[in-house]
C-alpha cells in the first residue's frame, strides 16, 4: 500500500479512538452498547430525549422522620413504671404514652404546692380586705370610750395640780393623775392606728403578701414541670413502631420507643453526586420493591444539602469504593403509601426520570 493510504488508515483509527475516549469521559458506554444501555435503563426520559434517567437504591421512611422517645428526666430516672401504648397503636399529639417510677411522688408535690398557693392567696385577700365592718365599728366605739376616759383623767389631773399650792393635795397624787391621763391618751392613739389598719392595709404588708403569693405560684409551676419529667408524651400524632422497654425495665441507649406519622411516606434515595445535575424537584420517578411486580409512582420532593462519603467494601473490581452520595427524598403516591405503610426502612430501587 502506498504511504498516502497508510496515512488515511491511521487518521481513521485515531478518530475512532478519540470518539471512544470522549464517550468514556462522559461516563457512558460507546457505540451500540450505549444505545442498548439507554433503552434498557429504568427511568429513561421520554422518547426522543437522549438524557438517561438516574437509578439509585433507597429506603422507605416517614416524611416527618422517625421519632425516638426517651425518658425526659435524664439519667436520674431510669425505671419504667407504666407503658400505656403498644406497637401499632395510633396516638395523638401530647398523649401520655409512659410513666416512670417517681410519677406518684411528683404528683404529691404538686398537691402540696397548690395547697401552699391557696394559703398565700387567702392571706393576700385578707390583707387587701382589711377589717370586717363589725371590727371597724367595734374599734371606733373603743376609740370613743378612750377619748372620754382621757378627758376625765385629764380634768382629774388639772384639779390635783390646782390643790398642790394650797396644801390641800399632795404632789404624788397630782403626778399619778397626770400619768393616768397620759396613758389614756396613748391608748387612744394606739386604737386610732388600729382603726386605720382596719380601713386601709399597709403597703409593706401588701408587698410581703404579694411576694409570698408569687413564690407559691412559682412552686406550683416547678412541681408541675417536675411531674411532666416523670411522663413521656407523644410529640406528634402518629403510630408506635417499636417498643424498646417494658414496665420495670431500665431504659437503655436505644430509647423507650420509636414512633412516626405514617400518613405521608417518603423514599430516601442515595444518589451519586455526579448524577445531581440531572435531578430537579418535581421530577417523576418509579419505586420498585423487591419481590413485588408492581411499580409505585413517586415525585422528587427534596434534594439534600450534604454530600456524604460512603465507603463500600466488596470484591467487584469496577465498583465505586469511595462513593459520594446525596440524600434525595421522593414523596410516594397514595397507592405506594398504602402498600408500604408497614415497611419503614425497607430497601427499594428508585428510577428517576430526567
C-alpha positions in Angstrom: 0.0 0.0 0.0 1.2 3.5 -0.8 2.2 5.8 2.1 -0.8 8.0 1.4 -3.1 5.1 2.0 -1.5 4.1 5.3 -1.8 7.7 6.4 -5.5 7.7 5.8 -6.0 4.5 7.7 -4.0 6.0 10.7 -6.2 9.0 10.8 -9.4 7.0 10.8 -8.1 4.8 13.7 -7.1 7.9 15.6 -10.6 9.5 15.1 -12.3 6.3 16.3 -10.1 6.1 19.4 -10.8 9.7 20.2 -14.5 9.3 20.0 -14.3 6.3 22.3 -12.3 8.2 24.8 -14.8 11.1 24.7 -17.7 8.8 25.3 -16.0 7.2 28.3 -15.1 10.6 29.7 -18.8 11.4 29.9 -19.4 8.2 31.8 -21.4 6.4 29.1 -20.6 3.2 27.1 -19.6 3.8 23.5 -21.2 2.8 20.2 -24.0 0.2 20.1 -23.5 -0.6 23.8 -24.6 3.0 24.7 -27.8 2.7 22.7 -28.7 -0.6 24.3 -28.0 0.7 27.9 -30.1 3.8 27.2 -33.0 1.6 26.0 -32.8 -0.9 28.9 -32.1 1.6 31.8 -35.1 2.2 34.1 -36.3 5.8 34.4 -35.2 6.9 30.9 -36.6 10.1 29.6 -39.5 10.4 27.1 -38.9 9.0 23.6 -36.7 11.3 21.6 -34.8 12.6 24.7 -31.3 11.2 24.9 -30.6 12.1 28.5 -30.6 9.0 30.7 -32.5 8.7 34.0 -31.0 8.3 37.4 -31.1 5.0 39.2 -30.4 4.5 42.9 -31.1 2.4 46.0 -33.4 3.9 48.6 -35.3 3.2 51.8 -38.8 3.8 52.9 -39.1 6.5 55.6 -41.9 8.6 57.1 -41.9 12.1 55.7 -41.8 13.5 59.2 -38.9 11.2 60.2 -38.9 8.6 62.9 -39.0 10.0 66.4 -37.2 8.1 69.2 -38.7 8.9 72.6 -36.7 8.7 75.8 -37.1 9.4 79.5 -37.3 13.2 79.9 -35.8 13.1 83.4 -32.3 12.2 82.2 -30.1 9.7 83.9 -31.7 10.3 87.3 -34.9 8.4 86.2 -34.5 5.0 84.5 -37.1 2.6 85.8 -40.3 2.4 83.7 -43.4 2.1 85.8 -46.3 2.0 83.3 -46.4 1.6 79.5 -49.7 2.9 78.1 -49.3 2.0 74.4 -48.4 -1.0 72.3 -46.8 -1.4 68.9 -49.2 -0.4 66.1 -51.2 2.0 68.3 -52.1 5.4 67.0 -51.6 8.2 69.4 -52.5 11.9 69.5 -50.1 14.7 70.0 -49.5 15.3 73.7 -50.9 11.9 74.7 -49.1 10.3 77.7 -47.5 7.0 76.5 -45.4 6.1 79.6 -44.9 6.9 83.2 -41.8 6.5 85.3 -41.4 5.4 88.9 -41.4 8.8 90.6 -44.7 10.0 89.0 -46.7 9.5 92.2 -44.2 11.4 94.3 -44.2 14.3 91.9 -48.0 14.4 91.8 -48.0 14.7 95.6 -45.5 17.6 95.3 -48.0 19.3 93.0 -50.8 18.9 95.6 -48.6 20.3 98.3 -47.5 23.3 96.2 -51.2 24.0 95.3 -52.2 24.0 98.9 -49.4 26.5 99.7 -50.6 28.6 96.9 -54.2 28.6 98.2 -52.9 29.7 101.6 -50.9 32.6 100.2 -53.9 33.8 98.2 -56.1 33.7 101.3 -53.5 35.7 103.2 -53.3 38.3 100.5 -57.1 38.6 100.2 -57.3 39.1 104.0 -54.8 41.9 103.9 -56.5 43.6 101.0 -59.9 43.3 102.6 -58.6 44.9 105.8 -61.1 44.7 108.7 -64.7 43.4 108.6 -67.4 46.0 109.2 -68.2 44.8 112.7 -64.5 45.0 113.6 -64.3 48.6 112.3 -67.4 49.6 114.4 -66.1 48.0 117.5 -62.8 49.8 117.1 -64.5 53.1 116.6 -66.5 52.6 119.8 -63.4 51.7 121.7 -61.7 54.9 120.5 -64.7 57.0 121.6 -64.6 55.4 125.1 -60.9 56.0 125.4 -61.5 59.6 124.4 -64.0 60.2 127.2 -61.7 58.4 129.6 -58.8 60.5 128.6 -60.8 63.7 129.1 -61.9 62.6 132.5 -58.4 61.8 133.6 -57.1 65.0 132.3 -59.6 67.0 134.3 -58.7 65.0 137.4 -55.0 65.8 136.8 -55.8 69.5 136.4 -57.7 69.6 139.8 -54.9 67.8 141.5 -52.4 70.2 140.2 -54.5 73.2 141.4 -54.7 71.8 145.0 -50.9 71.4 145.4 -50.1 75.1 146.1 -52.8 75.4 148.8 -51.6 72.3 150.6 -54.9 70.5 150.1 -53.4 67.9 147.8 -50.1 66.2 147.5 -47.7 66.2 144.7 -47.7 62.4 144.4 -51.5 62.5 143.8 -51.1 65.0 141.1 -48.3 63.0 139.4 -50.4 59.9 139.4 -53.3 61.8 137.8 -51.0 63.2 135.1 -49.7 59.7 134.4 -53.2 58.2 134.1 -54.2 60.9 131.6 -51.1 60.4 129.5 -51.7 56.6 129.5 -55.3 57.1 128.3 -54.0 59.4 125.5 -51.5 56.7 124.4 -54.2 54.0 124.4 -56.5 56.2 122.3 -53.7 56.9 119.8 -53.0 53.1 119.5 -56.7 52.4 118.9 -56.8 55.0 116.2 -53.8 53.4 114.4 -55.5 50.0 114.6 -58.6 51.5 113.1 -56.5 52.9 110.2 -55.1 49.4 109.6 -58.6 48.0 109.5 -59.7 50.6 107.0 -56.6 50.6 104.7 -53.9 47.9 104.6 -50.3 49.0 105.0 -48.2 49.0 101.7 -45.5 46.9 103.3 -47.9 44.2 104.3 -49.3 44.1 100.8 -45.8 43.8 99.3 -44.9 40.9 101.6 -48.1 39.1 100.9 -47.8 39.6 97.1 -44.2 38.3 97.2 -45.3 35.2 99.1 -48.0 34.6 96.5 -45.6 34.9 93.6 -43.2 32.4 95.4 -46.1 30.0 95.8 -47.1 30.3 92.2 -43.5 29.5 91.1 -43.5 26.5 93.4 -46.6 25.1 91.6 -45.1 25.7 88.2 -41.9 23.9 89.3 -43.8 21.0 90.7 -45.8 20.6 87.5 -42.7 20.8 85.4 -41.1 18.1 87.6 -44.2 15.9 87.2 -44.0 16.2 83.4 -40.5 14.9 83.6 -41.9 11.7 85.1 -44.1 11.1 82.0 -43.4 10.6 78.3 -45.8 12.4 75.9 -46.1 11.9 72.2 -44.6 15.0 70.4 -46.8 14.4 67.3 -49.8 12.4 66.2 -48.6 9.1 64.8 -48.1 5.3 65.1 -46.0 3.4 67.6 -43.4 1.5 65.5 -41.2 -0.2 68.1 -41.2 -0.5 71.9 -37.7 -1.0 73.4 -38.6 -1.1 77.2 -41.2 -2.7 79.3 -42.6 -1.9 82.8 -39.8 -2.5 85.3 -37.0 -2.2 82.7 -34.3 0.4 82.6 -34.4 2.5 79.5 -31.2 1.9 77.6 -29.4 3.9 74.9 -31.8 2.8 72.2 -34.6 4.8 74.0 -38.0 3.9 75.2 -39.9 3.6 71.9 -40.0 4.8 68.2 -43.0 6.4 66.6 -43.7 8.2 63.3 -46.5 9.8 61.3 -47.3 7.3 58.6 -49.9 9.5 56.8 -47.1 10.6 54.4 -44.2 8.3 53.3 -41.0 9.2 51.5 -38.4 7.2 49.8 -34.9 8.4 50.7 -32.6 7.6 47.7 -28.8 7.8 47.9 -27.9 9.4 44.6 -24.3 9.8 43.4 -23.1 13.4 43.4 -22.3 13.1 39.7 -26.0 12.5 39.0 -27.2 15.6 40.8 -27.2 17.9 37.6 -29.8 15.6 36.1 -32.2 16.0 39.1 -34.8 18.6 39.8 -37.6 19.0 42.3 -40.9 17.7 41.0 -39.3 15.1 38.7 -41.3 11.9 38.4 -39.9 8.5 39.5 -40.8 4.9 39.9 -40.2 2.8 43.0 -39.6 -0.9 42.7 -39.9 -3.2 45.8 -38.0 -6.5 45.8 -40.4 -9.3 45.3 -43.3 -7.1 44.2 -44.0 -6.8 40.5 -45.8 -3.5 40.9 -44.2 -0.1 40.5 -45.2 2.8 42.6 -45.1 6.4 41.4 -43.1 9.0 43.3 -42.1 12.6 42.9 -38.8 14.2 43.9 -39.7 16.4 46.9 -36.3 17.5 48.3 -32.7 17.3 47.3 -30.3 17.1 50.2 -27.7 19.8 51.1 -24.9 17.4 52.3 -22.7 15.2 50.3 -21.7 12.1 52.3 -18.8 9.8 51.8 -19.9 6.2 51.6 -17.2 3.6 51.7 -18.1 0.3 50.1 -16.3 -2.9 50.6 -16.6 -5.7 48.1 -14.8 -7.9 45.5 -16.2 -6.1 42.4 -13.1 -4.5 40.7 -15.2 -1.9 39.0 -17.4 -0.9 41.9 -17.1 2.5 43.5 -15.1 2.1 46.7 -15.2 5.7 47.7 -18.6 6.9 46.6 -20.1 10.3 47.5 -23.9 10.4 47.7 -26.6 12.9 48.4 -29.9 12.0 50.1 -32.9 12.7 47.8 -36.4 12.5 49.2 -39.2 11.3 47.0 -42.9 11.6 48.0 -44.7 8.3 47.5 -48.1 8.3 45.8 -51.2 7.3 47.8 -51.0 3.8 46.4 -47.4 3.4 47.4 -48.1 4.8 50.9 -50.9 2.3 51.4 -48.7 -0.6 50.2 -45.6 0.3 52.2 -47.2 1.7 55.3 -45.7 -1.1 57.4 -42.4 -1.3 55.6 -40.4 1.6 57.2 -36.6 1.3 56.5 -37.3 -1.3 53.7 -34.8 -1.1 50.9 -36.2 -0.3 47.4 -35.0 0.6 44.0 -35.6 4.1 42.5 -35.6 5.2 38.9 -35.9 9.0 38.5 -36.8 10.3 35.0 -34.8 13.4 33.9 
